[in-house]
Amino acid sequence: MKILNNLLFWSAVLGFTGSLLITFFGLPPDLHRDGSIYLALEQINTNQIVLASIYDCLSRIGLWLIVISFLLQIISIIRTRVRENP
């Protein structure tokens, strides 16, 4: 029973962490993905490109954490049903 409770706990923690990452890094408001600056001609801001890649990476990590949390919930449900119906 302790392992089952730990699965549910870690599922909740990973799901919450993943949703926070997606909330903060999923859709950055004023970030140009290609590094362009609007008031300058033919100029690329490399800091914007690096920042966009960091945002993309963190949002993907958030999605995977949510997927893992769902898998942990499914595993805990299957374990509970197997133990109840031997």
Jmol script that loads the backbone (N, CA, C; Angstrom):
load data "model"
ATOM      1  N   MET A   1       0.819  -1.197   0.000  1.00  0.00           N
ATOM      2  CA  MET A   1       0.000   0.000   0.000  1.00  0.00           C
ATOM      3  C   MET A   1       0.862   1.260   0.000  1.00  0.00           C
ATOM      4  N   LYS A   2       2.048   1.165   0.594  1.00  0.00           N
ATOM      5  CA  LYS A   2       2.916   2.329   0.641  1.00  0.00           C
ATOM      6  C   LYS A   2       3.408   2.707  -0.754  1.00  0.00           C
ATOM      7  N   ILE A   3       3.712   1.706  -1.580  1.00  0.00           N
ATOM      8  CA  ILE A   3       4.156   1.990  -2.945  1.00  0.00           C
ATOM      9  C   ILE A   3       3.026   2.637  -3.737  1.00  0.00           C
ATOM     10  N   LEU A   4       1.818   2.147  -3.539  1.00  0.00           N
ATOM     11  CA  LEU A   4       0.670   2.711  -4.233  1.00  0.00           C
ATOM     12  C   LEU A   4       0.464   4.171  -3.856  1.00  0.00           C
ATOM     13  N   ASN A   5       0.569   4.480  -2.582  1.00  0.00           N
ATOM     14  CA  ASN A   5       0.437   5.876  -2.150  1.00  0.00           C
ATOM     15  C   ASN A   5       1.557   6.731  -2.716  1.00  0.00           C
ATOM     16  N   ASN A   6       2.762   6.180  -2.797  1.00  0.00           N
ATOM     17  CA  ASN A   6       3.868   6.939  -3.377  1.00  0.00           C
ATOM     18  C   ASN A   6       3.639   7.209  -4.859  1.00  0.00           C
ATOM     19  N   LEU A   7       3.069   6.245  -5.584  1.00  0.00           N
ATOM     20  CA  LEU A   7       2.780   6.474  -6.997  1.00  0.00           C
ATOM     21  C   LEU A   7       1.788   7.617  -7.175  1.00  0.00           C
ATOM     22  N   LEU A   8       0.757   7.619  -6.359  1.00  0.00           N
ATOM     23  CA  LEU A   8      -0.227   8.695  -6.463  1.00  0.00           C
ATOM     24  C   LEU A   8       0.366  10.044  -6.072  1.00  0.00           C
ATOM     25  N   PHE A   9       1.213  10.048  -5.056  1.00  0.00           N
ATOM     26  CA  PHE A   9       1.860  11.288  -4.642  1.00  0.00           C
ATOM     27  C   PHE A   9       2.757  11.833  -5.750  1.00  0.00           C
ATOM     28  N   TRP A  10       3.613  10.960  -6.322  1.00  0.00           N
ATOM     29  CA  TRP A  10       4.526  11.422  -7.362  1.00  0.00           C
ATOM     30  C   TRP A  10       3.778  11.790  -8.636  1.00  0.00           C
ATOM     31  N   SER A  11       2.677  11.125  -8.884  1.00  0.00           N
ATOM     32  CA  SER A  11       1.852  11.492 -10.022  1.00  0.00           C
ATOM     33  C   SER A  11       1.315  12.908  -9.861  1.00  0.00           C
ATOM     34  N   ALA A  12       0.834  13.216  -8.671  1.00  0.00           N
ATOM     35  CA  ALA A  12       0.307  14.562  -8.415  1.00  0.00           C
ATOM     36  C   ALA A  12       1.411  15.612  -8.502  1.00  0.00           C
ATOM     37  N   VAL A  13       2.577  15.310  -7.951  1.00  0.00           N
ATOM     38  CA  VAL A  13       3.692  16.263  -7.982  1.00  0.00           C
ATOM     39  C   VAL A  13       4.144  16.521  -9.416  1.00  0.00           C
ATOM     40  N   LEU A  14       4.309  15.447 -10.202  1.00  0.00           N
ATOM     41  CA  LEU A  14       4.758  15.617 -11.587  1.00  0.00           C
ATOM     42  C   LEU A  14       3.711  16.342 -12.429  1.00  0.00           C
ATOM     43  N   GLY A  15       2.445  16.021 -12.222  1.00  0.00           N
ATOM     44  CA  GLY A  15       1.392  16.710 -12.966  1.00  0.00           C
ATOM     45  C   GLY A  15       1.330  18.191 -12.642  1.00  0.00           C
ATOM     46  N   PHE A  16       1.452  18.515 -11.380  1.00  0.00           N
ATOM     47  CA  PHE A  16       1.426  19.924 -10.971  1.00  0.00           C
ATOM     48  C   PHE A  16       2.648  20.672 -11.512  1.00  0.00           C
ATOM     49  N   THR A  17       3.826  20.056 -11.403  1.00  0.00           N
ATOM     50  CA  THR A  17       5.044  20.690 -11.909  1.00  0.00           C
ATOM     51  C   THR A  17       4.973  20.885 -13.416  1.00  0.00           C
ATOM     52  N   GLY A  18       4.487  19.871 -14.118  1.00  0.00           N
ATOM     53  CA  GLY A  18       4.347  19.988 -15.567  1.00  0.00           C
ATOM     54  C   GLY A  18       3.382  21.071 -15.974  1.00  0.00           C
ATOM     55  N   SER A  19       2.272  21.181 -15.260  1.00  0.00           N
ATOM     56  CA  SER A  19       1.309  22.227 -15.606  1.00  0.00           C
ATOM     57  C   SER A  19       1.864  23.620 -15.303  1.00  0.00           C
ATOM     58  N   LEU A  20       2.664  23.743 -14.255  1.00  0.00           N
ATOM     59  CA  LEU A  20       3.303  25.040 -13.988  1.00  0.00           C
ATOM     60  C   LEU A  20       4.297  25.403 -15.083  1.00  0.00           C
ATOM     61  N   LEU A  21       5.090  24.419 -15.538  1.00  0.00           N
ATOM     62  CA  LEU A  21       6.045  24.693 -16.610  1.00  0.00           C
ATOM     63  C   LEU A  21       5.337  25.117 -17.887  1.00  0.00           C
ATOM     64  N   ILE A  22       4.243  24.449 -18.213  1.00  0.00           N
ATOM     65  CA  ILE A  22       3.506  24.825 -19.422  1.00  0.00           C
ATOM     66  C   ILE A  22       2.869  26.199 -19.251  1.00  0.00           C
ATOM     67  N   THR A  23       2.382  26.492 -18.057  1.00  0.00           N
ATOM     68  CA  THR A  23       1.767  27.797 -17.819  1.00  0.00           C
ATOM     69  C   THR A  23       2.760  28.933 -18.008  1.00  0.00           C
ATOM     70  N   PHE A  24       3.958  28.769 -17.459  1.00  0.00           N
ATOM     71  CA  PHE A  24       4.930  29.864 -17.514  1.00  0.00           C
ATOM     72  C   PHE A  24       5.773  29.868 -18.782  1.00  0.00           C
ATOM     73  N   PHE A  25       6.052  28.700 -19.367  1.00  0.00           N
ATOM     74  CA  PHE A  25       6.961  28.651 -20.502  1.00  0.00           C
ATOM     75  C   PHE A  25       6.326  28.136 -21.780  1.00  0.00           C
ATOM     76  N   GLY A  26       5.030  27.831 -21.760  1.00  0.00           N
ATOM     77  CA  GLY A  26       4.383  27.289 -22.953  1.00  0.00           C
ATOM     78  C   GLY A  26       4.178  28.327 -24.035  1.00  0.00           C
ATOM     79  N   LEU A  27       3.673  29.479 -23.660  1.00  0.00           N
ATOM     80  CA  LEU A  27       3.396  30.536 -24.626  1.00  0.00           C
ATOM     81  C   LEU A  27       4.011  31.852 -24.160  1.00  0.00           C
ATOM     82  N   PRO A  28       5.266  32.090 -24.476  1.00  0.00           N
ATOM     83  CA  PRO A  28       5.882  33.356 -24.073  1.00  0.00           C
ATOM     84  C   PRO A  28       5.273  34.514 -24.853  1.00  0.00           C
ATOM     85  N   PRO A  29       4.970  35.609 -24.196  1.00  0.00           N
ATOM     86  CA  PRO A  29       4.227  36.687 -24.845  1.00  0.00           C
ATOM     87  C   PRO A  29       5.007  37.471 -25.900  1.00  0.00           C
ATOM     88  N   ASP A  30       6.126  38.032 -25.575  1.00  0.00           N
ATOM     89  CA  ASP A  30       6.841  38.908 -26.499  1.00  0.00           C
ATOM     90  C   ASP A  30       8.188  38.313 -26.887  1.00  0.00           C
ATOM     91  N   LEU A  31       8.146  37.134 -27.442  1.00  0.00           N
ATOM     92  CA  LEU A  31       9.379  36.447 -27.818  1.00  0.00           C
ATOM     93  C   LEU A  31       9.277  36.067 -29.286  1.00  0.00           C
ATOM     94  N   HIS A  32      10.201  36.557 -30.081  1.00  0.00           N
ATOM     95  CA  HIS A  32      10.200  36.263 -31.507  1.00  0.00           C
ATOM     96  C   HIS A  32      11.038  35.019 -31.744  1.00  0.00           C
ATOM     97  N   ARG A  33      10.403  33.968 -32.234  1.00  0.00           N
ATOM     98  CA  ARG A  33      11.048  32.660 -32.386  1.00  0.00           C
ATOM     99  C   ARG A  33      12.213  32.679 -33.368  1.00  0.00           C
ATOM    100  N   ASP A  34      12.174  33.544 -34.338  1.00  0.00           N
ATOM    101  CA  ASP A  34      13.264  33.579 -35.314  1.00  0.00           C
ATOM    102  C   ASP A  34      14.327  34.611 -34.972  1.00  0.00           C
ATOM    103  N   GLY A  35      14.177  35.313 -33.866  1.00  0.00           N
ATOM    104  CA  GLY A  35      15.171  36.276 -33.416  1.00  0.00           C
ATOM    105  C   GLY A  35      15.068  37.636 -34.070  1.00  0.00           C
ATOM    106  N   SER A  36      14.029  37.881 -34.840  1.00  0.00           N
ATOM    107  CA  SER A  36      13.925  39.162 -35.538  1.00  0.00           C
ATOM    108  C   SER A  36      13.494  40.270 -34.585  1.00  0.00           C
ATOM    109  N   ILE A  37      13.948  41.461 -34.905  1.00  0.00           N
ATOM    110  CA  ILE A  37      13.590  42.667 -34.163  1.00  0.00           C
ATOM    111  C   ILE A  37      12.803  43.546 -35.124  1.00  0.00           C
ATOM    112  N   TYR A  38      11.667  44.053 -34.690  1.00  0.00           N
ATOM    113  CA  TYR A  38      10.779  44.705 -35.630  1.00  0.00           C
ATOM    114  C   TYR A  38      11.215  46.094 -36.057  1.00  0.00           C
ATOM    115  N   LEU A  39      11.825  46.860 -35.303  1.00  0.00           N
ATOM    116  CA  LEU A  39      12.155  48.211 -35.745  1.00  0.00           C
ATOM    117  C   LEU A  39      13.520  48.321 -36.419  1.00  0.00           C
ATOM    118  N   ALA A  40      14.183  47.230 -36.609  1.00  0.00           N
ATOM    119  CA  ALA A  40      15.482  47.232 -37.291  1.00  0.00           C
ATOM    120  C   ALA A  40      15.376  46.357 -38.539  1.00  0.00           C
ATOM    121  N   LEU A  41      16.122  46.697 -39.553  1.00  0.00           N
ATOM    122  CA  LEU A  41      16.090  45.934 -40.793  1.00  0.00           C
ATOM    123  C   LEU A  41      17.239  44.931 -40.817  1.00  0.00           C
ATOM    124  N   GLU A  42      16.896  43.697 -41.184  1.00  0.00           N
ATOM    125  CA  GLU A  42      17.884  42.638 -41.345  1.00  0.00           C
ATOM    126  C   GLU A  42      18.765  42.437 -40.115  1.00  0.00           C
ATOM    127  N   GLN A  43      18.195  42.499 -38.956  1.00  0.00           N
ATOM    128  CA  GLN A  43      18.956  42.304 -37.734  1.00  0.00           C
ATOM    129  C   GLN A  43      18.343  41.138 -36.977  1.00  0.00           C
ATOM    130  N   ILE A  44      19.208  40.274 -36.452  1.00  0.00           N
ATOM    131  CA  ILE A  44      18.761  39.107 -35.692  1.00  0.00           C
ATOM    132  C   ILE A  44      19.340  39.187 -34.293  1.00  0.00           C
ATOM    133  N   ASN A  45      18.488  39.003 -33.326  1.00  0.00           N
ATOM    134  CA  ASN A  45      18.901  39.017 -31.936  1.00  0.00           C
ATOM    135  C   ASN A  45      19.134  37.569 -31.502  1.00  0.00           C
ATOM    136  N   THR A  46      20.378  37.198 -31.292  1.00  0.00           N
ATOM    137  CA  THR A  46      20.687  35.810 -30.927  1.00  0.00           C
ATOM    138  C   THR A  46      20.219  35.480 -29.514  1.00  0.00           C
ATOM    139  N   ASN A  47      20.096  36.481 -28.659  1.00  0.00           N
ATOM    140  CA  ASN A  47      19.570  36.226 -27.304  1.00  0.00           C
ATOM    141  C   ASN A  47      18.123  35.739 -27.363  1.00  0.00           C
ATOM    142  N   GLN A  48      17.347  36.285 -28.294  1.00  0.00           N
ATOM    143  CA  GLN A  48      15.962  35.852 -28.464  1.00  0.00           C
ATOM    144  C   GLN A  48      15.889  34.399 -28.934  1.00  0.00           C
ATOM    145  N   ILE A  49      16.806  33.994 -29.798  1.00  0.00           N
ATOM    146  CA  ILE A  49      16.836  32.621 -30.287  1.00  0.00           C
ATOM    147  C   ILE A  49      17.151  31.660 -29.151  1.00  0.00           C
ATOM    148  N   VAL A  50      18.136  32.009 -28.321  1.00  0.00           N
ATOM    149  CA  VAL A  50      18.490  31.158 -27.182  1.00  0.00           C
ATOM    150  C   VAL A  50      17.336  31.089 -26.190  1.00  0.00           C
ATOM    151  N   LEU A  51      16.718  32.221 -25.919  1.00  0.00           N
ATOM    152  CA  LEU A  51      15.593  32.256 -24.986  1.00  0.00           C
ATOM    153  C   LEU A  51      14.409  31.447 -25.518  1.00  0.00           C
ATOM    154  N   ALA A  52      14.165  31.515 -26.813  1.00  0.00           N
ATOM    155  CA  ALA A  52      13.075  30.738 -27.407  1.00  0.00           C
ATOM    156  C   ALA A  52      13.348  29.243 -27.297  1.00  0.00           C
ATOM    157  N   SER A  53      14.594  28.829 -27.482  1.00  0.00           N
ATOM    158  CA  SER A  53      14.907  27.402 -27.362  1.00  0.00           C
ATOM    159  C   SER A  53      14.776  26.924 -25.916  1.00  0.00           C
ATOM    160  N   ILE A  54      15.101  27.781 -24.958  1.00  0.00           N
ATOM    161  CA  ILE A  54      14.928  27.418 -23.545  1.00  0.00           C
ATOM    162  C   ILE A  54      13.436  27.278 -23.228  1.00  0.00           C
ATOM    163  N   TYR A  55      12.629  28.213 -23.713  1.00  0.00           N
ATOM    164  CA  TYR A  55      11.184  28.138 -23.501  1.00  0.00           C
ATOM    165  C   TYR A  55      10.609  26.870 -24.126  1.00  0.00           C
ATOM    166  N   ASP A  56      11.050  26.542 -25.343  1.00  0.00           N
ATOM    167  CA  ASP A  56      10.567  25.330 -26.004  1.00  0.00           C
ATOM    168  C   ASP A  56      10.936  24.087 -25.220  1.00  0.00           C
ATOM    169  N   CYS A  57      12.164  24.035 -24.728  1.00  0.00           N
ATOM    170  CA  CYS A  57      12.630  22.880 -23.959  1.00  0.00           C
ATOM    171  C   CYS A  57      11.833  22.722 -22.669  1.00  0.00           C
ATOM    172  N   LEU A  58      11.625  23.812 -21.950  1.00  0.00           N
ATOM    173  CA  LEU A  58      10.881  23.740 -20.690  1.00  0.00           C
ATOM    174  C   LEU A  58       9.415  23.380 -20.913  1.00  0.00           C
ATOM    175  N   SER A  59       8.826  23.858 -21.994  1.00  0.00           N
ATOM    176  CA  SER A  59       7.433  23.491 -22.254  1.00  0.00           C
ATOM    177  C   SER A  59       7.316  22.020 -22.629  1.00  0.00           C
ATOM    178  N   ARG A  60       8.298  21.483 -23.359  1.00  0.00           N
ATOM    179  CA  ARG A  60       8.287  20.047 -23.673  1.00  0.00           C
ATOM    180  C   ARG A  60       8.498  19.206 -22.419  1.00  0.00           C
ATOM    181  N   ILE A  61       9.371  19.655 -21.537  1.00  0.00           N
ATOM    182  CA  ILE A  61       9.564  18.942 -20.265  1.00  0.00           C
ATOM    183  C   ILE A  61       8.254  18.936 -19.480  1.00  0.00           C
ATOM    184  N   GLY A  62       7.546  20.056 -19.468  1.00  0.00           N
ATOM    185  CA  GLY A  62       6.260  20.127 -18.788  1.00  0.00           C
ATOM    186  C   GLY A  62       5.253  19.144 -19.359  1.00  0.00           C
ATOM    187  N   LEU A  63       5.208  19.040 -20.692  1.00  0.00           N
ATOM    188  CA  LEU A  63       4.303  18.074 -21.313  1.00  0.00           C
ATOM    189  C   LEU A  63       4.660  16.644 -20.934  1.00  0.00           C
ATOM    190  N   TRP A  64       5.943  16.309 -20.945  1.00  0.00           N
ATOM    191  CA  TRP A  64       6.359  14.954 -20.577  1.00  0.00           C
ATOM    192  C   TRP A  64       6.076  14.652 -19.113  1.00  0.00           C
ATOM    193  N   LEU A  65       6.204  15.634 -18.241  1.00  0.00           N
ATOM    194  CA  LEU A  65       5.870  15.409 -16.835  1.00  0.00           C
ATOM    195  C   LEU A  65       4.385  15.100 -16.662  1.00  0.00           C
ATOM    196  N   ILE A  66       3.547  15.773 -17.427  1.00  0.00           N
ATOM    197  CA  ILE A  66       2.120  15.484 -17.357  1.00  0.00           C
ATOM    198  C   ILE A  66       1.828  14.088 -17.904  1.00  0.00           C
ATOM    199  N   VAL A  67       2.486  13.703 -18.993  1.00  0.00           N
ATOM    200  CA  VAL A  67       2.312  12.352 -19.540  1.00  0.00           C
ATOM    201  C   VAL A  67       2.738  11.301 -18.521  1.00  0.00           C
ATOM    202  N   ILE A  68       3.876  11.511 -17.883  1.00  0.00           N
ATOM    203  CA  ILE A  68       4.351  10.565 -16.874  1.00  0.00           C
ATOM    204  C   ILE A  68       3.391  10.496 -15.693  1.00  0.00           C
ATOM    205  N   SER A  69       2.820  11.633 -15.314  1.00  0.00           N
ATOM    206  CA  SER A  69       1.872  11.607 -14.196  1.00  0.00           C
ATOM    207  C   SER A  69       0.630  10.797 -14.554  1.00  0.00           C
ATOM    208  N   PHE A  70       0.143  10.918 -15.788  1.00  0.00           N
ATOM    209  CA  PHE A  70      -0.989  10.097 -16.210  1.00  0.00           C
ATOM    210  C   PHE A  70      -0.632   8.621 -16.209  1.00  0.00           C
ATOM    211  N   LEU A  71       0.564   8.280 -16.672  1.00  0.00           N
ATOM    212  CA  LEU A  71       0.984   6.880 -16.671  1.00  0.00           C
ATOM    213  C   LEU A  71       1.076   6.327 -15.253  1.00  0.00           C
ATOM    214  N   LEU A  72       1.585   7.119 -14.327  1.00  0.00           N
ATOM    215  CA  LEU A  72       1.642   6.676 -12.935  1.00  0.00           C
ATOM    216  C   LEU A  72       0.246   6.456 -12.361  1.00  0.00           C
ATOM    217  N   GLN A  73      -0.696   7.301 -12.729  1.00  0.00           N
ATOM    218  CA  GLN A  73      -2.067   7.116 -12.264  1.00  0.00           C
ATOM    219  C   GLN A  73      -2.666   5.833 -12.829  1.00  0.00           C
ATOM    220  N   ILE A  74      -2.412   5.550 -14.103  1.00  0.00           N
ATOM    221  CA  ILE A  74      -2.915   4.322 -14.712  1.00  0.00           C
ATOM    222  C   ILE A  74      -2.303   3.101 -14.048  1.00  0.00           C
ATOM    223  N   ILE A  75      -1.000   3.151 -13.780  1.00  0.00           N
ATOM    224  CA  ILE A  75      -0.336   2.032 -13.106  1.00  0.00           C
ATOM    225  C   ILE A  75      -0.927   1.810 -11.727  1.00  0.00           C
ATOM    226  N   SER A  76      -1.187   2.873 -10.991  1.00  0.00           N
ATOM    227  CA  SER A  76      -1.750   2.705  -9.648  1.00  0.00           C
ATOM    228  C   SER A  76      -3.171   2.140  -9.706  1.00  0.00           C
ATOM    229  N   ILE A  77      -3.955   2.538 -10.712  1.00  0.00           N
ATOM    230  CA  ILE A  77      -5.307   1.995 -10.859  1.00  0.00           C
ATOM    231  C   ILE A  77      -5.244   0.510 -11.203  1.00  0.00           C
ATOM    232  N   ILE A  78      -4.350   0.132 -12.102  1.00  0.00           N
ATOM    233  CA  ILE A  78      -4.208  -1.276 -12.478  1.00  0.00           C
ATOM    234  C   ILE A  78      -3.755  -2.100 -11.288  1.00  0.00           C
ATOM    235  N   ARG A  79      -2.808  -1.603 -10.523  1.00  0.00           N
ATOM    236  CA  ARG A  79      -2.343  -2.338  -9.340  1.00  0.00           C
ATOM    237  C   ARG A  79      -3.459  -2.519  -8.320  1.00  0.00           C
ATOM    238  N   THR A  80      -4.262  -1.504  -8.133  1.00  0.00           N
ATOM    239  CA  THR A  80      -5.370  -1.606  -7.182  1.00  0.00           C
ATOM    240  C   THR A  80      -6.377  -2.660  -7.632  1.00  0.00           C
ATOM    241  N   ARG A  81      -6.701  -2.669  -8.914  1.00  0.00           N
ATOM    242  CA  ARG A  81      -7.680  -3.635  -9.413  1.00  0.00           C
ATOM    243  C   ARG A  81      -7.127  -5.049  -9.405  1.00  0.00           C
ATOM    244  N   VAL A  82      -5.844  -5.222  -9.658  1.00  0.00           N
ATOM    245  CA  VAL A  82      -5.243  -6.552  -9.615  1.00  0.00           C
ATOM    246  C   VAL A  82      -5.238  -7.078  -8.189  1.00  0.00           C
ATOM    247  N   ARG A  83      -4.957  -6.227  -7.227  1.00  0.00           N
ATOM    248  CA  ARG A  83      -4.936  -6.656  -5.826  1.00  0.00           C
ATOM    249  C   ARG A  83      -6.340  -6.969  -5.306  1.00  0.00           C
ATOM    250  N   GLU A  84      -7.341  -6.243  -5.798  1.00  0.00           N
ATOM    251  CA  GLU A  84      -8.706  -6.487  -5.335  1.00  0.00           C
ATOM    252  C   GLU A  84      -9.302  -7.750  -5.965  1.00  0.00           C
ATOM    253  N   ASN A  85      -8.944  -8.052  -7.214  1.00  0.00           N
ATOM    254  CA  ASN A  85      -9.486  -9.211  -7.928  1.00  0.00           C
ATOM    255  C   ASN A  85      -8.357 -10.173  -8.313  1.00  0.00           C
ATOM    256  N   PRO A  86      -7.934 -11.015  -7.367  1.00  0.00           N
ATOM    257  CA  PRO A  86      -6.812 -11.923  -7.693  1.00  0.00           C
ATOM    258  C   PRO A  86      -7.231 -13.044  -8.621  1.00  0.00           C
TER     259      PRO A  86
END
end "model"
wireframe off; spacefill off
backbone 0.3
color backbone group
